Amino acid sequence: MPGEPSIKHQIAFVSSLPAEHYHQLEALLFFNERQDRVRHGIQTAIDRYGPPEIVTDGNSLRVRVAGPSEAQCLFAIERDGKVSRPVGVILYVRDSFERITVLHLVVAGAYAAGGPRAKYNLLLRLVQAVKRVARCTSGIRHVELLYSQNRPRAAYA
């Protein structure tokens, strides 16, 4: 069926990307066609933590915020044989002893609601990956999502 992944196709979660994916990551993070739907959450995150920026570390990429908080990033990459591309990003900080806050969360249009690969629940899987990090981190009691319908929402770890 067109748009369906092949048998070789898989989604992997990684903490950095090869530098050759800079333009794909830039398009995904800054020019996402659905960002208007969560504009208030984006603005809240930028006001509190600073704007996200793509940083090159040697041959790899990561995303950080320009503010004082040290952010962590997880990328979802789509692999099909030897070809890969970023299809999702979640950026988060531990901003208190008991809380991780998700600052930015984005998936490629094909994986968003209504997209041909929506059934893969990539957005949910990215949040679940951060919740797994939270459960393994001493003291964390909940994960806050800044993009939740104009108000932060806690997702308990």
N, C-alpha and C positions, 0 to 999 in steps of 0.2 A: 504494500500500500504506500503511495507517495507520502513523504514526510515522516514515515515511521523509521526508527533506527534499524540498522542492519544487525545481524547477529554479533558482529564485531563491535558495534556501538556500545559505549558505556559512559557513565558519568562518574567522575572521580572528584574527590575533595582534596585540595592542596592549599598550602599556606603561602606559596609564591608561584609566579608564572615565569616562563621563559621571556626574556626581553623582546623577542620577536612578536609577542602578542600585545605590544603597547597600544597600537591603534584600535585593535578590537576591544581591549579593556577600556580605553578612553570612550569609545562609542557606547559601550554597555553602561558605563558608570555615569557619564555626563550628558549623553544625548539619547537616553532611553525614551522611547515614544510614550511611555505610560507615566512618566514622572509627574505630570500635572495632577494626577490622582492623589498623590501624597505630598504635594508641594508644602503644605503646612508642616508636616513631619520633617521634611528636608530642611526647611528654614529653621525649625526648632533645633535640629541637630547641629546645624552650622552656627547658630547663635550661641549654643552652649559649649561646643567642642572645637569649633573652627571648621573650615572647609576641607573636604577630602582632597588629597593629592596623590598622584601616582609617582612612586619613587623607584628609580633604577638602582639596584644593589648589584654591581658587577653584571652578571648575565641574567639576572632575574628581576622581576617586578613585585612590588607590594603596594598597598594603599595605606596611607596614614592620614591623620587629621593634623591640621596646621596649629591647633591649639596645644595646651600644655599636657593633655592626657595622652598616654601611650596606648594606641589602638592596636588591636589584633585583627587580622583579616583571614577569611577563608574564601577560596574560589571554587566554584563548580566548573569543571572542564568537561567538555564533550569530546570523547575519543572515538574515532572511527578508523581502525587500523593504525597507521602511523601519523594520521592527521589529528590535531587537537585544536580546540578553540574555547575561550572562556564563555560560559553561558549563565553564570551567576556569581554574585559577590555579596558577602555579608561582612560588615565592619562593626566591631564592637569594642567596648572598653569595660574594664572593671573600675567603676567610678565610686564604689564604696566597698567596705569589707564584705557586705552581704549581697551586693547587686552587680550584675553585668548588664550594661545597657547596649542594645543594638542601635547603632547610629544610622547606618545605611544598609539597605537590603534591596537588591535588584536582580531580576532574571531576564534573560533574553525573551523577546516577544513570543517565540515559538513555545516557550515553557510557561508563559503566563496563562492566566485563566482565559479560555477561549482559543488558545493557540493549539496547533496540531500536536504538540507534545505536553499539553497541560496535565495529562493523566500521570505524568512522572512526578507530580507534586514537588517540583524543585524548590519552590519557596519554602514550603513546610520542611523539607529535608534539610535546608540550610539552617533554619531555626532549630530543628532537632539536633543538628550537629553542635550548635552553640550550647544548647541545653545539656548535651553530653559533656562538654567542656566544663560547664557549671557544676554538674554533679561530681566531677573529679577534682574540683578546686575547693580547697578548704574554706569554709565560711560562707560560700555563696548560697543564698536561699532562694533567689529568684532572678529571672531575666526580664528586663523591661524592653518593650518594643516602642520606639518613638514614632513609628509610622502608623500607629493604630487609630485610624479615624479621628484625627484632630486631638487625641489625648493619649498620653502614655498608657500602656497596658502591661501588666505583669503576667509573665508566663512562668509559673513556678517550675523550678528545676527539679 
